[in-house]
Amino acid sequence: AYGYGLSGAGIRIGVIDTGYNLVGGQPAHSELDSPNKFSIVESAAQFTSDAHGTHVASLAGGERDGSIMHGVAYNSTLLLGMVET
């Protein structure tokens, strides 16, 4: 997608997973750390420190910030929800 000039701009991606590594409601990982990068689905269960959801969300929409990797749709907005295991 990146090679074809696609960035995910204007796209919203929903990720439902077992947890996100959020500290005080903010991501602990830089690839999700930008203003308005994500919204938490209000009806979702309480977010925990399980990092699997962070990994999945980063692959889909992690910021292109010059770090090790960026997501396929790096200019997208992520909607995060959680399921209990």
PDB file of N, CA, C and O in Angstrom:
ATOM      1  N   ALA A   1       0.825  -1.188   0.000  1.00  0.00           N
ATOM      2  CA  ALA A   1       0.000   0.000   0.000  1.00  0.00           C
ATOM      3  C   ALA A   1       0.874   1.258   0.000  1.00  0.00           C
ATOM      4  O   ALA A   1       0.606   2.204  -0.741  1.00  0.00           O
ATOM      5  N   TYR A   2       1.916   1.264   0.833  1.00  0.00           N
ATOM      6  CA  TYR A   2       2.813   2.417   0.927  1.00  0.00           C
ATOM      7  C   TYR A   2       3.483   2.697  -0.412  1.00  0.00           C
ATOM      8  O   TYR A   2       3.606   3.853  -0.815  1.00  0.00           O
ATOM      9  N   GLY A   3       3.910   1.656  -1.097  1.00  0.00           N
ATOM     10  CA  GLY A   3       4.564   1.787  -2.390  1.00  0.00           C
ATOM     11  C   GLY A   3       3.669   2.396  -3.457  1.00  0.00           C
ATOM     12  O   GLY A   3       4.159   2.978  -4.425  1.00  0.00           O
ATOM     13  N   TYR A   4       2.361   2.265  -3.285  1.00  0.00           N
ATOM     14  CA  TYR A   4       1.396   2.844  -4.218  1.00  0.00           C
ATOM     15  C   TYR A   4       0.919   4.223  -3.781  1.00  0.00           C
ATOM     16  O   TYR A   4       0.031   4.801  -4.407  1.00  0.00           O
ATOM     17  N   GLY A   5       1.505   4.752  -2.712  1.00  0.00           N
ATOM     18  CA  GLY A   5       1.139   6.088  -2.246  1.00  0.00           C
ATOM     19  C   GLY A   5      -0.093   6.131  -1.361  1.00  0.00           C
ATOM     20  O   GLY A   5      -0.626   7.211  -1.108  1.00  0.00           O
ATOM     21  N   LEU A   6      -0.556   4.991  -0.887  1.00  0.00           N
ATOM     22  CA  LEU A   6      -1.729   4.941  -0.017  1.00  0.00           C
ATOM     23  C   LEU A   6      -1.294   5.120   1.429  1.00  0.00           C
ATOM     24  O   LEU A   6      -0.289   4.546   1.850  1.00  0.00           O
ATOM     25  N   SER A   7      -2.045   5.914   2.197  1.00  0.00           N
ATOM     26  CA  SER A   7      -1.643   6.204   3.575  1.00  0.00           C
ATOM     27  C   SER A   7      -2.730   5.893   4.605  1.00  0.00           C
ATOM     28  O   SER A   7      -2.440   5.844   5.801  1.00  0.00           O
ATOM     29  N   GLY A   8      -3.950   5.686   4.176  1.00  0.00           N
ATOM     30  CA  GLY A   8      -5.055   5.477   5.109  1.00  0.00           C
ATOM     31  C   GLY A   8      -5.727   6.770   5.532  1.00  0.00           C
ATOM     32  O   GLY A   8      -6.594   6.748   6.406  1.00  0.00           O
ATOM     33  N   ALA A   9      -5.355   7.893   4.942  1.00  0.00           N
ATOM     34  CA  ALA A   9      -5.947   9.183   5.300  1.00  0.00           C
ATOM     35  C   ALA A   9      -7.462   9.141   5.108  1.00  0.00           C
ATOM     36  O   ALA A   9      -7.952   8.721   4.060  1.00  0.00           O
ATOM     37  N   GLY A  10      -8.197   9.581   6.131  1.00  0.00           N
ATOM     38  CA  GLY A  10      -9.647   9.621   6.075  1.00  0.00           C
ATOM     39  C   GLY A  10     -10.323   8.298   6.382  1.00  0.00           C
ATOM     40  O   GLY A  10     -11.549   8.208   6.318  1.00  0.00           O
ATOM     41  N   ILE A  11      -9.559   7.273   6.713  1.00  0.00           N
ATOM     42  CA  ILE A  11     -10.096   5.943   6.991  1.00  0.00           C
ATOM     43  C   ILE A  11     -10.119   5.702   8.496  1.00  0.00           C
ATOM     44  O   ILE A  11      -9.186   6.080   9.206  1.00  0.00           O
ATOM     45  N   ARG A  12     -11.188   5.071   8.981  1.00  0.00           N
ATOM     46  CA  ARG A  12     -11.273   4.650  10.388  1.00  0.00           C
ATOM     47  C   ARG A  12     -11.189   3.133  10.434  1.00  0.00           C
ATOM     48  O   ARG A  12     -11.889   2.439   9.696  1.00  0.00           O
ATOM     49  N   ILE A  13     -10.326   2.622  11.308  1.00  0.00           N
ATOM     50  CA  ILE A  13     -10.134   1.183  11.459  1.00  0.00           C
ATOM     51  C   ILE A  13     -10.566   0.785  12.861  1.00  0.00           C
ATOM     52  O   ILE A  13     -10.097   1.362  13.842  1.00  0.00           O
ATOM     53  N   GLY A  14     -11.453  -0.194  12.963  1.00  0.00           N
ATOM     54  CA  GLY A  14     -11.880  -0.705  14.257  1.00  0.00           C
ATOM     55  C   GLY A  14     -11.058  -1.922  14.641  1.00  0.00           C
ATOM     56  O   GLY A  14     -10.924  -2.860  13.855  1.00  0.00           O
ATOM     57  N   VAL A  15     -10.509  -1.910  15.845  1.00  0.00           N
ATOM     58  CA  VAL A  15      -9.734  -3.042  16.353  1.00  0.00           C
ATOM     59  C   VAL A  15     -10.373  -3.485  17.665  1.00  0.00           C
ATOM     60  O   VAL A  15     -10.435  -2.711  18.619  1.00  0.00           O
ATOM     61  N   ILE A  16     -10.843  -4.712  17.714  1.00  0.00           N
ATOM     62  CA  ILE A  16     -11.389  -5.299  18.934  1.00  0.00           C
ATOM     63  C   ILE A  16     -10.412  -6.386  19.357  1.00  0.00           C
ATOM     64  O   ILE A  16     -10.175  -7.332  18.606  1.00  0.00           O
ATOM     65  N   ASP A  17      -9.850  -6.262  20.538  1.00  0.00           N
ATOM     66  CA  ASP A  17      -8.821  -7.204  20.972  1.00  0.00           C
ATOM     67  C   ASP A  17      -8.884  -7.378  22.482  1.00  0.00           C
ATOM     68  O   ASP A  17      -9.787  -6.861  23.140  1.00  0.00           O
ATOM     69  N   THR A  18      -7.912  -8.117  23.028  1.00  0.00           N
ATOM     70  CA  THR A  18      -7.915  -8.456  24.444  1.00  0.00           C
ATOM     71  C   THR A  18      -7.302  -7.404  25.341  1.00  0.00           C
ATOM     72  O   THR A  18      -7.423  -7.516  26.561  1.00  0.00           O
ATOM     73  N   GLY A  19      -6.654  -6.393  24.805  1.00  0.00           N
ATOM     74  CA  GLY A  19      -6.081  -5.365  25.664  1.00  0.00           C
ATOM     75  C   GLY A  19      -5.114  -4.465  24.923  1.00  0.00           C
ATOM     76  O   GLY A  19      -4.578  -4.827  23.875  1.00  0.00           O
ATOM     77  N   TYR A  20      -4.902  -3.295  25.482  1.00  0.00           N
ATOM     78  CA  TYR A  20      -4.014  -2.299  24.897  1.00  0.00           C
ATOM     79  C   TYR A  20      -3.118  -1.768  26.002  1.00  0.00           C
ATOM     80  O   TYR A  20      -3.568  -1.551  27.128  1.00  0.00           O
ATOM     81  N   ASN A  21      -1.890  -1.567  25.689  1.00  0.00           N
ATOM     82  CA  ASN A  21      -0.941  -1.083  26.681  1.00  0.00           C
ATOM     83  C   ASN A  21      -1.100   0.427  26.831  1.00  0.00           C
ATOM     84  O   ASN A  21      -0.287   1.206  26.334  1.00  0.00           O
ATOM     85  N   LEU A  22      -2.169   0.823  27.528  1.00  0.00           N
ATOM     86  CA  LEU A  22      -2.446   2.233  27.764  1.00  0.00           C
ATOM     87  C   LEU A  22      -2.125   2.560  29.212  1.00  0.00           C
ATOM     88  O   LEU A  22      -2.430   1.787  30.120  1.00  0.00           O
ATOM     89  N   VAL A  23      -1.512   3.705  29.413  1.00  0.00           N
ATOM     90  CA  VAL A  23      -1.193   4.173  30.757  1.00  0.00           C
ATOM     91  C   VAL A  23      -1.924   5.493  30.951  1.00  0.00           C
ATOM     92  O   VAL A  23      -1.631   6.471  30.263  1.00  0.00           O
ATOM     93  N   GLY A  24      -2.864   5.528  31.875  1.00  0.00           N
ATOM     94  CA  GLY A  24      -3.655   6.733  32.080  1.00  0.00           C
ATOM     95  C   GLY A  24      -4.475   7.119  30.862  1.00  0.00           C
ATOM     96  O   GLY A  24      -4.713   8.302  30.617  1.00  0.00           O
ATOM     97  N   GLY A  25      -4.912   6.114  30.091  1.00  0.00           N
ATOM     98  CA  GLY A  25      -5.715   6.375  28.904  1.00  0.00           C
ATOM     99  C   GLY A  25      -4.922   6.792  27.683  1.00  0.00           C
ATOM    100  O   GLY A  25      -5.500   7.095  26.639  1.00  0.00           O
ATOM    101  N   GLN A  26      -3.597   6.812  27.803  1.00  0.00           N
ATOM    102  CA  GLN A  26      -2.733   7.187  26.682  1.00  0.00           C
ATOM    103  C   GLN A  26      -1.833   6.014  26.306  1.00  0.00           C
ATOM    104  O   GLN A  26      -1.461   5.225  27.174  1.00  0.00           O
ATOM    105  N   PRO A  27      -1.480   5.885  25.034  1.00  0.00           N
ATOM    106  CA  PRO A  27      -0.650   4.759  24.619  1.00  0.00           C
ATOM    107  C   PRO A  27       0.760   4.852  25.189  1.00  0.00           C
ATOM    108  O   PRO A  27       1.341   5.934  25.279  1.00  0.00           O
ATOM    109  N   ALA A  28       1.293   3.710  25.568  1.00  0.00           N
ATOM    110  CA  ALA A  28       2.662   3.641  26.068  1.00  0.00           C
ATOM    111  C   ALA A  28       3.654   3.420  24.930  1.00  0.00           C
ATOM    112  O   ALA A  28       4.860   3.346  25.169  1.00  0.00           O
ATOM    113  N   HIS A  29       3.169   3.316  23.718  1.00  0.00           N
ATOM    114  CA  HIS A  29       4.022   3.074  22.552  1.00  0.00           C
ATOM    115  C   HIS A  29       3.920   4.253  21.594  1.00  0.00           C
ATOM    116  O   HIS A  29       2.824   4.747  21.328  1.00  0.00           O
ATOM    117  N   SER A  30       5.057   4.704  21.077  1.00  0.00           N
ATOM    118  CA  SER A  30       5.093   5.901  20.241  1.00  0.00           C
ATOM    119  C   SER A  30       4.322   5.759  18.938  1.00  0.00           C
ATOM    120  O   SER A  30       3.865   6.767  18.398  1.00  0.00           O
ATOM    121  N   GLU A  31       4.158   4.557  18.416  1.00  0.00           N
ATOM    122  CA  GLU A  31       3.475   4.411  17.131  1.00  0.00           C
ATOM    123  C   GLU A  31       1.990   4.732  17.201  1.00  0.00           C
ATOM    124  O   GLU A  31       1.342   4.901  16.169  1.00  0.00           O
ATOM    125  N   LEU A  32       1.449   4.817  18.404  1.00  0.00           N
ATOM    126  CA  LEU A  32       0.048   5.216  18.565  1.00  0.00           C
ATOM    127  C   LEU A  32      -0.065   6.562  19.270  1.00  0.00           C
ATOM    128  O   LEU A  32      -1.167   6.977  19.629  1.00  0.00           O
ATOM    129  N   ASP A  33       1.041   7.239  19.472  1.00  0.00           N
ATOM    130  CA  ASP A  33       1.088   8.438  20.306  1.00  0.00           C
ATOM    131  C   ASP A  33       1.076   9.720  19.470  1.00  0.00           C
ATOM    132  O   ASP A  33       2.102  10.386  19.328  1.00  0.00           O
ATOM    133  N   SER A  34      -0.070  10.053  18.929  1.00  0.00           N
ATOM    134  CA  SER A  34      -0.232  11.337  18.255  1.00  0.00           C
ATOM    135  C   SER A  34      -1.656  11.822  18.521  1.00  0.00           C
ATOM    136  O   SER A  34      -2.551  11.018  18.781  1.00  0.00           O
ATOM    137  N   PRO A  35      -1.860  13.125  18.456  1.00  0.00           N
ATOM    138  CA  PRO A  35      -3.206  13.662  18.732  1.00  0.00           C
ATOM    139  C   PRO A  35      -4.251  13.057  17.791  1.00  0.00           C
ATOM    140  O   PRO A  35      -4.035  12.960  16.583  1.00  0.00           O
ATOM    141  N   ASN A  36      -5.361  12.663  18.356  1.00  0.00           N
ATOM    142  CA  ASN A  36      -6.495  12.137  17.588  1.00  0.00           C
ATOM    143  C   ASN A  36      -6.188  10.855  16.819  1.00  0.00           C
ATOM    144  O   ASN A  36      -6.887  10.540  15.856  1.00  0.00           O
ATOM    145  N   LYS A  37      -5.159  10.110  17.221  1.00  0.00           N
ATOM    146  CA  LYS A  37      -4.835   8.863  16.523  1.00  0.00           C
ATOM    147  C   LYS A  37      -5.859   7.780  16.806  1.00  0.00           C
ATOM    148  O   LYS A  37      -6.162   6.972  15.929  1.00  0.00           O
ATOM    149  N   PHE A  38      -6.397   7.751  18.023  1.00  0.00           N
ATOM    150  CA  PHE A  38      -7.331   6.689  18.345  1.00  0.00           C
ATOM    151  C   PHE A  38      -8.463   7.193  19.221  1.00  0.00           C
ATOM    152  O   PHE A  38      -8.340   8.210  19.905  1.00  0.00           O
ATOM    153  N   SER A  39      -9.557   6.466  19.185  1.00  0.00           N
ATOM    154  CA  SER A  39     -10.700   6.698  20.063  1.00  0.00           C
ATOM    155  C   SER A  39     -11.023   5.383  20.734  1.00  0.00           C
ATOM    156  O   SER A  39     -10.955   4.331  20.099  1.00  0.00           O
ATOM    157  N   ILE A  40     -11.370   5.425  21.999  1.00  0.00           N
ATOM    158  CA  ILE A  40     -11.753   4.221  22.714  1.00  0.00           C
ATOM    159  C   ILE A  40     -13.268   4.079  22.627  1.00  0.00           C
ATOM    160  O   ILE A  40     -14.004   5.023  22.912  1.00  0.00           O
ATOM    161  N   VAL A  41     -13.725   2.904  22.234  1.00  0.00           N
ATOM    162  CA  VAL A  41     -15.156   2.639  22.158  1.00  0.00           C
ATOM    163  C   VAL A  41     -15.701   2.652  23.575  1.00  0.00           C
ATOM    164  O   VAL A  41     -15.293   1.842  24.406  1.00  0.00           O
ATOM    165  N   GLU A  42     -16.621   3.569  23.856  1.00  0.00           N
ATOM    166  CA  GLU A  42     -17.098   3.795  25.223  1.00  0.00           C
ATOM    167  C   GLU A  42     -17.741   2.571  25.863  1.00  0.00           C
ATOM    168  O   GLU A  42     -17.634   2.389  27.076  1.00  0.00           O
ATOM    169  N   SER A  43     -18.394   1.740  25.088  1.00  0.00           N
ATOM    170  CA  SER A  43     -19.082   0.594  25.669  1.00  0.00           C
ATOM    171  C   SER A  43     -18.164  -0.612  25.859  1.00  0.00           C
ATOM    172  O   SER A  43     -18.609  -1.675  26.294  1.00  0.00           O
ATOM    173  N   ALA A  44     -16.887  -0.445  25.534  1.00  0.00           N
ATOM    174  CA  ALA A  44     -15.939  -1.551  25.667  1.00  0.00           C
ATOM    175  C   ALA A  44     -15.630  -1.815  27.131  1.00  0.00           C
ATOM    176  O   ALA A  44     -15.811  -0.953  27.992  1.00  0.00           O
ATOM    177  N   ALA A  45     -15.162  -3.022  27.389  1.00  0.00           N
ATOM    178  CA  ALA A  45     -14.718  -3.366  28.739  1.00  0.00           C
ATOM    179  C   ALA A  45     -13.504  -2.516  29.109  1.00  0.00           C
ATOM    180  O   ALA A  45     -12.882  -1.907  28.239  1.00  0.00           O
ATOM    181  N   GLN A  46     -13.171  -2.474  30.388  1.00  0.00           N
ATOM    182  CA  GLN A  46     -12.029  -1.688  30.844  1.00  0.00           C
ATOM    183  C   GLN A  46     -10.753  -2.181  30.170  1.00  0.00           C
ATOM    184  O   GLN A  46     -10.535  -3.386  30.044  1.00  0.00           O
ATOM    185  N   PHE A  47      -9.923  -1.254  29.743  1.00  0.00           N
ATOM    186  CA  PHE A  47      -8.679  -1.600  29.064  1.00  0.00           C
ATOM    187  C   PHE A  47      -7.644  -2.053  30.080  1.00  0.00           C
ATOM    188  O   PHE A  47      -7.561  -1.517  31.185  1.00  0.00           O
ATOM    189  N   THR A  48      -6.860  -3.043  29.691  1.00  0.00           N
ATOM    190  CA  THR A  48      -5.834  -3.587  30.567  1.00  0.00           C
ATOM    191  C   THR A  48      -4.454  -3.349  29.966  1.00  0.00           C
ATOM    192  O   THR A  48      -4.321  -2.676  28.944  1.00  0.00           O
ATOM    193  N   SER A  49      -3.428  -3.907  30.606  1.00  0.00           N
ATOM    194  CA  SER A  49      -2.064  -3.707  30.123  1.00  0.00           C
ATOM    195  C   SER A  49      -1.611  -4.797  29.159  1.00  0.00           C
ATOM    196  O   SER A  49      -0.446  -4.806  28.763  1.00  0.00           O
ATOM    197  N   ASP A  50      -2.485  -5.709  28.773  1.00  0.00           N
ATOM    198  CA  ASP A  50      -2.148  -6.707  27.766  1.00  0.00           C
ATOM    199  C   ASP A  50      -1.784  -5.969  26.481  1.00  0.00           C
ATOM    200  O   ASP A  50      -2.550  -5.121  26.021  1.00  0.00           O
ATOM    201  N   ALA A  51      -0.649  -6.271  25.904  1.00  0.00           N
ATOM    202  CA  ALA A  51      -0.166  -5.500  24.759  1.00  0.00           C
ATOM    203  C   ALA A  51      -0.556  -6.086  23.405  1.00  0.00           C
ATOM    204  O   ALA A  51      -0.156  -5.532  22.381  1.00  0.00           O
ATOM    205  N   HIS A  52      -1.317  -7.179  23.349  1.00  0.00           N
ATOM    206  CA  HIS A  52      -1.651  -7.777  22.059  1.00  0.00           C
ATOM    207  C   HIS A  52      -2.431  -6.819  21.172  1.00  0.00           C
ATOM    208  O   HIS A  52      -2.144  -6.717  19.979  1.00  0.00           O
ATOM    209  N   GLY A  53      -3.405  -6.119  21.727  1.00  0.00           N
ATOM    210  CA  GLY A  53      -4.178  -5.157  20.949  1.00  0.00           C
ATOM    211  C   GLY A  53      -3.316  -4.024  20.421  1.00  0.00           C
ATOM    212  O   GLY A  53      -3.533  -3.543  19.309  1.00  0.00           O
ATOM    213  N   THR A  54      -2.348  -3.598  21.205  1.00  0.00           N
ATOM    214  CA  THR A  54      -1.415  -2.560  20.759  1.00  0.00           C
ATOM    215  C   THR A  54      -0.640  -3.037  19.543  1.00  0.00           C
ATOM    216  O   THR A  54      -0.456  -2.285  18.586  1.00  0.00           O
ATOM    217  N   HIS A  55      -0.191  -4.266  19.577  1.00  0.00           N
ATOM    218  CA  HIS A  55       0.552  -4.839  18.452  1.00  0.00           C
ATOM    219  C   HIS A  55      -0.309  -4.860  17.183  1.00  0.00           C
ATOM    220  O   HIS A  55       0.135  -4.437  16.115  1.00  0.00           O
ATOM    221  N   VAL A  56      -1.531  -5.352  17.313  1.00  0.00           N
ATOM    222  CA  VAL A  56      -2.433  -5.441  16.164  1.00  0.00           C
ATOM    223  C   VAL A  56      -2.774  -4.048  15.628  1.00  0.00           C
ATOM    224  O   VAL A  56      -2.735  -3.820  14.419  1.00  0.00           O
ATOM    225  N   ALA A  57      -3.108  -3.113  16.531  1.00  0.00           N
ATOM    226  CA  ALA A  57      -3.446  -1.754  16.114  1.00  0.00           C
ATOM    227  C   ALA A  57      -2.263  -1.064  15.439  1.00  0.00           C
ATOM    228  O   ALA A  57      -2.449  -0.301  14.491  1.00  0.00           O
ATOM    229  N   SER A  58      -1.061  -1.326  15.917  1.00  0.00           N
ATOM    230  CA  SER A  58       0.136  -0.723  15.322  1.00  0.00           C
ATOM    231  C   SER A  58       0.393  -1.241  13.919  1.00  0.00           C
ATOM    232  O   SER A  58       0.813  -0.481  13.047  1.00  0.00           O
ATOM    233  N   LEU A  59       0.149  -2.527  13.688  1.00  0.00           N
ATOM    234  CA  LEU A  59       0.307  -3.080  12.338  1.00  0.00           C
ATOM    235  C   LEU A  59      -0.673  -2.429  11.373  1.00  0.00           C
ATOM    236  O   LEU A  59      -0.333  -2.165  10.220  1.00  0.00           O
ATOM    237  N   ALA A  60      -1.885  -2.172  11.843  1.00  0.00           N
ATOM    238  CA  ALA A  60      -2.910  -1.580  10.983  1.00  0.00           C
ATOM    239  C   ALA A  60      -2.695  -0.090  10.772  1.00  0.00           C
ATOM    240  O   ALA A  60      -2.739   0.388   9.638  1.00  0.00           O
ATOM    241  N   GLY A  61      -2.460   0.655  11.862  1.00  0.00           N
ATOM    242  CA  GLY A  61      -2.460   2.106  11.738  1.00  0.00           C
ATOM    243  C   GLY A  61      -1.396   2.836  12.522  1.00  0.00           C
ATOM    244  O   GLY A  61      -1.577   4.010  12.846  1.00  0.00           O
ATOM    245  N   GLY A  62      -0.289   2.181  12.839  1.00  0.00           N
ATOM    246  CA  GLY A  62       0.784   2.843  13.583  1.00  0.00           C
ATOM    247  C   GLY A  62       1.351   4.036  12.835  1.00  0.00           C
ATOM    248  O   GLY A  62       1.440   4.015  11.607  1.00  0.00           O
ATOM    249  N   GLU A  63       1.732   5.071  13.560  1.00  0.00           N
ATOM    250  CA  GLU A  63       2.259   6.308  12.974  1.00  0.00           C
ATOM    251  C   GLU A  63       3.517   6.080  12.146  1.00  0.00           C
ATOM    252  O   GLU A  63       4.344   5.233  12.485  1.00  0.00           O
ATOM    253  N   ARG A  64       3.657   6.815  11.089  1.00  0.00           N
ATOM    254  CA  ARG A  64       4.895   6.843  10.303  1.00  0.00           C
ATOM    255  C   ARG A  64       5.742   7.969  10.887  1.00  0.00           C
ATOM    256  O   ARG A  64       5.681   9.112  10.433  1.00  0.00           O
ATOM    257  N   ASP A  65       6.526   7.626  11.893  1.00  0.00           N
ATOM    258  CA  ASP A  65       7.273   8.641  12.638  1.00  0.00           C
ATOM    259  C   ASP A  65       8.782   8.436  12.580  1.00  0.00           C
ATOM    260  O   ASP A  65       9.518   9.038  13.362  1.00  0.00           O
ATOM    261  N   GLY A  66       9.246   7.599  11.669  1.00  0.00           N
ATOM    262  CA  GLY A  66      10.679   7.378  11.530  1.00  0.00           C
ATOM    263  C   GLY A  66      11.232   6.330  12.476  1.00  0.00           C
ATOM    264  O   GLY A  66      12.438   6.081  12.484  1.00  0.00           O
ATOM    265  N   SER A  67      10.362   5.703  13.283  1.00  0.00           N
ATOM    266  CA  SER A  67      10.842   4.647  14.166  1.00  0.00           C
ATOM    267  C   SER A  67      10.949   3.345  13.366  1.00  0.00           C
ATOM    268  O   SER A  67      10.932   3.369  12.135  1.00  0.00           O
ATOM    269  N   ILE A  68      11.054   2.257  14.034  1.00  0.00           N
ATOM    270  CA  ILE A  68      11.337   0.970  13.401  1.00  0.00           C
ATOM    271  C   ILE A  68      10.319   0.595  12.329  1.00  0.00           C
ATOM    272  O   ILE A  68      10.706   0.116  11.263  1.00  0.00           O
ATOM    273  N   MET A  69       9.040   0.798  12.582  1.00  0.00           N
ATOM    274  CA  MET A  69       8.007   0.398  11.626  1.00  0.00           C
ATOM    275  C   MET A  69       6.845   1.378  11.646  1.00  0.00           C
ATOM    276  O   MET A  69       6.727   2.195  12.559  1.00  0.00           O
ATOM    277  N   HIS A  70       5.997   1.294  10.645  1.00  0.00           N
ATOM    278  CA  HIS A  70       4.734   2.023  10.663  1.00  0.00           C
ATOM    279  C   HIS A  70       3.646   1.114  10.133  1.00  0.00           C
ATOM    280  O   HIS A  70       3.917   0.123   9.455  1.00  0.00           O
ATOM    281  N   GLY A  71       2.402   1.467  10.455  1.00  0.00           N
ATOM    282  CA  GLY A  71       1.275   0.645  10.048  1.00  0.00           C
ATOM    283  C   GLY A  71       0.973   0.764   8.564  1.00  0.00           C
ATOM    284  O   GLY A  71       1.417   1.702   7.902  1.00  0.00           O
ATOM    285  N   VAL A  72       0.223  -0.185   8.052  1.00  0.00           N
ATOM    286  CA  VAL A  72      -0.166  -0.183   6.646  1.00  0.00           C
ATOM    287  C   VAL A  72      -0.954   1.086   6.315  1.00  0.00           C
ATOM    288  O   VAL A  72      -0.713   1.705   5.279  1.00  0.00           O
ATOM    289  N   ALA A  73      -1.880   1.478   7.173  1.00  0.00           N
ATOM    290  CA  ALA A  73      -2.689   2.689   6.975  1.00  0.00           C
ATOM    291  C   ALA A  73      -2.295   3.705   8.057  1.00  0.00           C
ATOM    292  O   ALA A  73      -3.092   4.018   8.942  1.00  0.00           O
ATOM    293  N   TYR A  74      -1.075   4.209   7.978  1.00  0.00           N
ATOM    294  CA  TYR A  74      -0.489   5.025   9.052  1.00  0.00           C
ATOM    295  C   TYR A  74      -1.188   6.362   9.272  1.00  0.00           C
ATOM    296  O   TYR A  74      -1.032   6.943  10.345  1.00  0.00           O
ATOM    297  N   ASN A  75      -1.931   6.863   8.334  1.00  0.00           N
ATOM    298  CA  ASN A  75      -2.666   8.121   8.526  1.00  0.00           C
ATOM    299  C   ASN A  75      -4.131   7.898   8.895  1.00  0.00           C
ATOM    300  O   ASN A  75      -4.928   8.835   8.853  1.00  0.00           O
ATOM    301  N   SER A  76      -4.487   6.685   9.251  1.00  0.00           N
ATOM    302  CA  SER A  76      -5.864   6.375   9.618  1.00  0.00           C
ATOM    303  C   SER A  76      -6.138   6.747  11.074  1.00  0.00           C
ATOM    304  O   SER A  76      -5.228   7.090  11.828  1.00  0.00           O
ATOM    305  N   THR A  77      -7.404   6.672  11.444  1.00  0.00           N
ATOM    306  CA  THR A  77      -7.819   6.834  12.842  1.00  0.00           C
ATOM    307  C   THR A  77      -8.247   5.459  13.341  1.00  0.00           C
ATOM    308  O   THR A  77      -8.959   4.732  12.647  1.00  0.00           O
ATOM    309  N   LEU A  78      -7.811   5.109  14.542  1.00  0.00           N
ATOM    310  CA  LEU A  78      -8.133   3.809  15.113  1.00  0.00           C
ATOM    311  C   LEU A  78      -9.263   3.927  16.128  1.00  0.00           C
ATOM    312  O   LEU A  78      -9.275   4.851  16.941  1.00  0.00           O
ATOM    313  N   LEU A  79     -10.206   3.000  16.083  1.00  0.00           N
ATOM    314  CA  LEU A  79     -11.269   2.884  17.082  1.00  0.00           C
ATOM    315  C   LEU A  79     -10.987   1.603  17.853  1.00  0.00           C
ATOM    316  O   LEU A  79     -11.074   0.509  17.295  1.00  0.00           O
ATOM    317  N   LEU A  80     -10.653   1.732  19.115  1.00  0.00           N
ATOM    318  CA  LEU A  80     -10.223   0.584  19.899  1.00  0.00           C
ATOM    319  C   LEU A  80     -11.334   0.100  20.828  1.00  0.00           C
ATOM    320  O   LEU A  80     -11.955   0.894  21.535  1.00  0.00           O
ATOM    321  N   GLY A  81     -11.574  -1.186  20.818  1.00  0.00           N
ATOM    322  CA  GLY A  81     -12.508  -1.823  21.714  1.00  0.00           C
ATOM    323  C   GLY A  81     -11.863  -3.047  22.313  1.00  0.00           C
ATOM    324  O   GLY A  81     -10.895  -3.565  21.756  1.00  0.00           O
ATOM    325  N   MET A  82     -12.368  -3.524  23.426  1.00  0.00           N
ATOM    326  CA  MET A  82     -11.760  -4.659  24.082  1.00  0.00           C
ATOM    327  C   MET A  82     -12.781  -5.742  24.398  1.00  0.00           C
ATOM    328  O   MET A  82     -13.925  -5.451  24.746  1.00  0.00           O
ATOM    329  N   VAL A  83     -12.360  -6.978  24.275  1.00  0.00           N
ATOM    330  CA  VAL A  83     -13.179  -8.109  24.676  1.00  0.00           C
ATOM    331  C   VAL A  83     -12.500  -8.788  25.860  1.00  0.00           C
ATOM    332  O   VAL A  83     -11.276  -8.760  25.985  1.00  0.00           O
ATOM    333  N   GLU A  84     -13.290  -9.385  26.709  1.00  0.00           N
ATOM    334  CA  GLU A  84     -12.733 -10.112  27.844  1.00  0.00           C
ATOM    335  C   GLU A  84     -12.401 -11.526  27.398  1.00  0.00           C
ATOM    336  O   GLU A  84     -13.106 -12.121  26.584  1.00  0.00           O
ATOM    337  N   THR A  85     -11.305 -12.056  27.952  1.00  0.00           N
ATOM    338  CA  THR A  85     -10.900 -13.412  27.591  1.00  0.00           C
ATOM    339  C   THR A  85     -11.418 -14.411  28.585  1.00  0.00           C
ATOM    340  O   THR A  85     -11.173 -15.609  28.441  1.00  0.00           O
TER     341      THR A  85
END
